[in-house]
Amino acid sequence: MVIKRRESFPGGMSGRRFISQACLFIIALCAAGPLSADSVSLTLTPESSPVDVGNNVDILVGISGLGDPQDLAAYDLTVDYNSALFSFTSVVFGDPSNGDQLNLSSPPFGTITSLLPGSGTIEFNEASLDSPGTLDAQLPTFVLATLQFQAIGTGTGTFSFDAPDVVLSDAIGNSISDALGSARVQVEGASAVPEPYMFWPVLAALVALHFRNRSRSGVNTVRV
């Protein structure tokens, strides 16, 4: 039996709603600062393409061009996709190889995250609780999150950032300018799989061929 604990939050709002609002509030405070001069790049990279209908599609959301004194402390991103070809399933925050670069404290403080999926769009955000000094150890290039989809239709679909809804902030509250990338994934029909019943006609043909070769070689057959 799974026991769920219900927390009490201000205004009677749910825990998920409270966390979402807190994360957006932190990002909004950071975005209010002056614009940073150096631009970073946001990328969307499919782990595989083409894929077959029914298979999973992982889109890596990456960032590059960071470096002291410009470290990423918070982001709020919206990605658009073709809902006729893909169905969103989940998001995994952090870099698959290098861990969450917004959570570098030891012991880790954790981060505040939020996920707001919609039809053909998904908004996700994360805010670090680390100090600016800790975030100085951040890598210049890493994966922010992995968006996971399932291919549900055939065709070529595009994943792209919704530019007006992209917010990046550094560790001291300055907004970070960005260059946005996109990704294309081709979905093909599932490969044909031989039906199990085809095994028996093939087996019968092999047996017939075997006995025909034996008769041609002069081998006597004893009939009972």
N, C-alpha and C positions, 0 to 999 in steps of 0.2 A: 504494500500500500504506500502510495506517495502522499506525503503530507505537505501541503503548500501553506506557507506562512504569509499572511496578508499584513503588509506594513501600513502604518498610518502616516499620511503626508499632508502638508498644508493645503487647506481648501478642499479637502476630501478627494483630491485627485488620485488616480491610480499610481502605483510605483513606476510603471513604464512611462506614463505620461509625465510624471515628475522628472524622471531622468532625462527624457527628451527635452523638456523645457529648460532644465538646468544646463544641458549641453549647448543648446542654442543660445542661451543667455551668455555663456562664457565666450562663445564664438562671436556673438554680436559685440561684446565689449572689446574683443581683440580687433575686430574689423573696423572699429571706430578710430584707430590710430592712423597716422600718416602713411601714405603709400610707399612701399619699399622700392628702390630704384632697380634692383636686380631682378630679372625675371627667371622663373623656374618653369619647367615643363611637366605637364601631367600627361600620362600615356594610358592607353587601354590596349592590352595585349592578350589575344586569345592563346591558350595553351596548345590548342590544336585546331586545324581547319584544313580540309573539310571534315565534317562529322556526319554521322548517320542519324536519322530520326530516332528518337528515343534515348540517344546518348547524352551524357552530361557535357556542358560547355563551361569552362572556367575562364573568367576574364580577370587578368591581373591589372589592378589600378596602381600605376607607378608614379613616382615623382623623382625628378633629377634637377641638378643645378643648385642644390642647397650647400651651405657651408658657413662657417663662422664669419660674421656674427649673425647670419641669417639661418636660423633653425626653425623647423616647423613645430608649432605648439598646438595648433587646432586647425581643423578643416571641416567644411560642410560642402558636400558634392552631390550633384544630381546627374544620373546617367539615364539617357533615353535609349530604348531598344524596340524592336518590332515584336509586339506581343503575339502576332500570328505565327511567328517562327520560334519564339523562345518563351519559356515560362520560368520566372524567377523562383529559386528554391531557398537560397541562404546567402549569408555574407560571413566571411572570416576576416577579422581585423588583424593586421600585422603582416610582417614579411615572413613567407614560408621558411626561408633559410636563416634570416638574421633576427627574427623576433620582432616584436612591436617597438618601433623606433620612437614612439611617443611615450614609452613606458620603460625608462632606462634606470630608474632608481634601484638601489639595492639596500634593503628589500624593496620590491616594486610597490609603488603607490597605486598602480592601476590607472585606468583612464575612464572617462565618461563617454559612452557611445550611445547612438540612437539610430534606428532604422525605420524609414517610412516608405514602404513599397506602395506602388500604385499600378494602374494599368498602363504598361509600356514605359514606366518610369520608376526609378528607385532613388530615394534620397537617403544618404547615410552620412553620419558625422562622428567625429572623435575629438576629444579635448584632453590634453595631457595635464597631469597634476605634478609633473616634475618641475624643478627650478630651472631657470635659464642656464645656470652653470652645468647642470646635469645634461641638458639637451645639447650642450656643446659637443658631446661625444656622439651625436647623431651622425649616421652615414650621409654622404651627399646624394646618394641614389639608393632608393629602396622601394619596396612594395607597401602601399598603404593598406590595401585590403584585397581580398579575392571575392569577386561576385560569381555565384554559382547559378547556372541555368540548366534547363533541360530543353533539348531541341524537339519541337512538336510539329514542325511543318517544313516543307522543302523550299529552297530558295536561298538567296544571299541577303543577310541582314546586317545592319550597321549598328554599332554601339557608339554613342557619342555623349560628350558632356553637354549639359544645358548651361551655356556660358553665363547667363544672368544669375544663376543659382550656385555659382562656384565661389567659395570663400576660403582663403588661406590666410593664416596668421602666424607670425613668428613669436618667439618666446617673450618679447617685451611689448606685445600688443600691436605691432605694425602689420598692416596688410601686405601681402606678398602678391606681386603681379605674376601672371601666369600665361603660358602658351599651351593651348589645349590640343590634344591628339584625339584620334578615333580609331575604331577597329572594325573590320569586316569579317564575318564568319559565314562560310558556305555550308548549307545543310543539304545532304543528299538522301535519297531513299535508302532504306535498309537493304543490305546485301542479301541476295536470294540464298536461302538455305535449303539443301535437298530434303525432300520429305522422307521420313523413316521407312515408308512402305517400299521405296525404290530399292531397298537392300535386297528384298526377296527375288525380284526378277533378275537382278544382276547375279545373285548367287546361283539361280537356276541356269542361267546362260553359261556361267563358269563350269558348273557340273557337267552340262551337256557337252561343252567343248572338251573337257577332260576325257570323257568316255569315248568321244569320237577320235581323239588322238590315240587312245589306247587301242582301238579297233584297227586303225590304220597301221599301227606298229606290229600287228600280228599277235598280240597278246590274246590268249584264249579266255573266254568268259564262261564260267560255269553257271548254268541256270538251274535253279532248284524248283 
